[in-house]
């Protein structure tokens, strides 16, 4: 039997299957199988900050949502990160109030930076989008400029997550994997599932999915297969709030079927 572990975050899927160890395995068999289990563990631990943020972004935001940069004019430039955080929290409270008055909600993830370039404090945010965002955002952010664009999934979520985690939280060096962003409390969490599958099955990508990364280890006693992919965008539906994409159907196939295809 193999152990299959799947992490689903919106349309993003990390899928992994590896041969299991058994107490009855001979030393050589255990040694070869352990190469597979070790590779699986390294792939699915997702301990780096960018990997954690990637999952949170994927679980909550899509191509109709927005990536913002908020900066400060000279007259409003805060002297400390604490002062900048207070201004940003005020902005978010006002934006949340505006959304609520119009029957919507606000989801966000943000980071505050000021260690690179000209070292001026500024903010990067990802928020759920609506139809009239630009004018509302500009009217509420009275301290400086507003740049925004739609969230691009051309390269998945990892490039954005890596960009947003390039500076440690609070301007101090952070431990590996430490969270360096702030998010709203209404975000969905990634889902993790662990199951057993027969040795005759291996992982495949669902039709229409885009493969972002893959890896494998095989020897005479076992195998490890890892796939990271982005599911196709579901048909747009007119409903309040975002639509959770359906779970992919069985994405395992018998080895002989894979070889024939």
C-alpha positions in Angstrom: 0.0 0.0 0.0 0.9 3.6 -0.5 0.2 6.7 1.6 -1.4 9.5 -0.3 -1.4 13.0 1.1 -3.2 15.9 -0.5 -3.3 19.6 0.4 -6.0 21.6 -1.3 -6.1 25.4 -1.2 -8.7 26.7 -3.6 -7.6 25.7 -7.0 -4.0 24.9 -5.8 -3.3 21.2 -5.1 -0.2 19.6 -3.6 -0.5 15.8 -4.2 1.9 13.2 -3.0 2.0 9.4 -2.8 4.8 7.2 -1.4 5.4 3.5 -0.6 4.9 2.8 3.1 7.3 1.1 5.5 6.3 -2.1 7.3 7.8 -3.7 10.5 8.4 -6.9 8.5 10.6 -5.2 5.9 14.2 -6.4 5.6 16.9 -3.8 6.4 17.7 -3.3 2.7 14.0 -2.9 1.8 13.5 -0.4 4.6 16.6 1.6 3.5 15.3 1.9 0.0 11.7 2.7 1.0 13.0 5.3 3.4 14.4 7.3 0.5 10.9 7.6 -0.8 9.3 8.6 2.5 12.0 11.1 3.2 11.5 12.8 -0.2 7.8 12.9 0.5 8.3 14.5 3.9 10.5 17.1 2.5 8.1 18.0 -0.2 4.9 18.2 1.9 6.2 19.8 5.1 5.9 23.3 3.6 7.8 25.0 6.4 9.1 28.1 4.6 7.1 31.3 5.1 6.5 31.7 1.3 5.1 28.2 1.1 2.6 28.9 3.9 1.6 32.2 2.4 1.1 30.5 -1.0 -1.5 28.2 0.4 -3.3 31.0 2.2 -3.4 33.1 -1.0 -4.6 30.2 -3.0 -7.4 29.2 -0.6 -8.9 32.7 -0.6 -8.0 34.8 -3.7 -8.3 34.4 -7.5 -7.9 36.3 -10.7 -10.7 38.7 -10.0 -9.0 39.9 -6.8 -6.5 42.7 -6.4 -2.9 43.2 -5.5 -2.3 46.7 -4.0 0.7 48.9 -3.1 0.0 51.8 -0.8 2.8 54.4 -0.3 3.1 57.7 1.5 3.6 61.3 0.4 6.3 63.3 2.2 3.7 65.1 4.3 2.2 61.8 5.7 5.3 59.6 5.8 5.2 57.8 9.3 8.4 57.7 11.3 7.9 54.2 12.6 6.3 50.9 11.5 3.9 51.2 14.4 2.6 54.5 13.1 2.3 53.1 9.6 0.4 50.1 10.9 -2.1 52.4 12.6 -2.8 54.3 9.4 -3.3 51.0 7.5 -5.6 49.6 10.1 -7.7 52.8 9.8 -7.9 52.4 6.1 -8.9 48.7 6.4 -11.7 49.6 8.9 -13.1 52.2 6.5 -12.9 49.8 3.6 -14.6 47.1 5.6 -17.4 49.5 6.6 -17.9 50.5 3.0 -18.1 46.9 1.9 -20.6 46.0 4.6 -22.9 49.0 3.7 -23.0 47.5 0.2 -23.6 43.9 1.3 -20.1 42.7 0.8 -17.1 41.6 2.9 -13.4 42.3 3.0 -10.7 39.7 2.9 -7.1 40.8 3.0 -3.5 39.8 3.5 -0.9 42.6 3.9 2.8 43.2 4.7 4.6 46.4 5.6 8.0 47.0 4.1 10.7 49.6 4.5 14.1 48.0 4.3 14.9 48.0 0.6 15.2 50.7 -2.1 14.7 54.2 -0.6 13.7 52.6 2.7 10.4 54.5 2.8 7.6 52.6 4.6 4.9 51.2 2.3 2.3 48.4 2.3 1.5 45.6 -0.1 -2.0 44.0 0.2 -4.0 41.3 -1.5 -7.8 41.9 -1.2 -10.9 40.4 -2.7 -12.1 42.6 -5.6 -15.4 44.3 -6.4 -16.5 46.3 -9.4 -15.8 49.8 -8.1 -12.6 49.3 -6.2 -10.2 51.9 -7.7 -12.1 55.1 -6.9 -13.1 53.8 -3.4 -9.5 52.8 -2.6 -8.1 56.1 -3.7 -10.7 58.1 -1.7 -9.9 56.1 1.5 -6.1 56.1 1.2 -5.5 59.8 1.8 -1.8 59.4 2.7 -0.2 58.8 -0.7 -0.4 56.8 -3.9 -2.4 53.7 -4.8 -1.2 51.1 -7.3 -3.3 48.1 -8.1 -3.6 45.2 -10.5 -5.5 42.0 -10.9 -4.0 38.9 -9.3 -2.2 37.0 -12.0 -2.1 33.2 -11.8 0.2 32.8 -14.9 2.9 31.4 -12.6 0.7 30.2 -9.8 0.7 31.8 -6.3 4.3 31.1 -5.2 6.0 34.1 -7.0 3.7 36.5 -5.3 4.1 34.8 -1.9 7.9 34.9 -2.3 7.7 38.6 -3.1 5.5 39.4 -0.1 7.8 37.6 2.3 11.1 39.1 1.2 11.3 41.3 4.4 10.9 40.0 7.9 8.0 41.1 10.1 8.7 44.2 12.2 12.0 44.9 10.3 13.9 42.3 12.4 15.4 39.1 11.3 12.8 36.3 11.6 13.2 32.6 12.1 12.9 30.3 9.1 9.2 29.8 8.3 8.0 32.5 10.7 4.8 34.2 9.5 5.6 37.8 8.4 2.2 38.9 7.2 -1.1 40.0 8.7 -4.5 38.7 7.5 -8.2 39.1 8.1 -9.9 36.6 10.4 -12.4 35.4 7.7 -9.9 33.6 5.5 -10.4 29.9 4.6 -7.7 27.4 5.6 -6.2 24.8 3.3 -7.6 21.3 3.6 -5.3 18.3 4.2 -6.4 14.7 3.4 -4.4 11.5 4.0 -5.5 8.2 2.5 -4.2 4.7 1.6 -4.1 3.6 -2.1 -3.0 0.4 -3.7 0.6 0.0 -5.0 -0.8 -0.4 -8.5 -2.0 3.2 -8.6 0.1 6.3 -9.2 -0.8 10.0 -9.3 -2.0 11.9 -12.4 -3.1 15.4 -13.1 -6.8 16.1 -13.7 -7.9 17.2 -17.2 -7.3 20.9 -17.7 -5.0 21.4 -14.7 -1.7 23.3 -15.1 1.3 21.5 -13.6 3.4 23.9 -11.5 6.0 21.5 -10.1 6.6 17.7 -10.0 9.1 15.3 -8.5 9.6 11.5 -8.2 11.9 8.9 -6.7 11.7 5.3 -7.8 13.6 2.1 -6.9 12.9 -1.6 -6.9 11.2 -1.5 -3.5 9.1 1.6 -3.7 8.3 5.0 -5.2 7.5 8.6 -4.4 5.5 10.9 -6.7 4.8 14.6 -6.1 2.6 16.9 -8.2 1.7 20.5 -7.6 -0.9 21.8 -10.0 -3.6 24.5 -10.5 -7.1 23.3 -11.2 -9.1 24.9 -14.0 -11.1 27.9 -13.0 -14.8 26.9 -12.3 -17.5 28.6 -14.4 -18.4 32.0 -13.1 -21.5 32.1 -11.0 -23.6 35.1 -9.9 -23.6 34.7 -6.2 -22.4 36.6 -3.2 -19.0 35.7 -2.0 -16.4 33.5 -3.7 -17.2 30.0 -5.0 -15.2 27.2 -3.6 -13.9 25.0 -6.5 -15.0 21.4 -6.5 -12.6 18.7 -5.3 -11.0 16.9 -8.2 -12.3 13.5 -9.0 -10.1 10.4 -8.6 -6.7 11.5 -9.9 -5.0 8.1 -9.5 -4.6 5.7 -12.4 -3.2 2.2 -12.7 0.4 2.2 -13.7 -0.2 0.2 -16.9 -2.8 2.8 -18.0 -0.3 5.6 -17.4 2.3 3.8 -19.5 -0.1 3.2 -22.4 -1.3 6.9 -22.5 
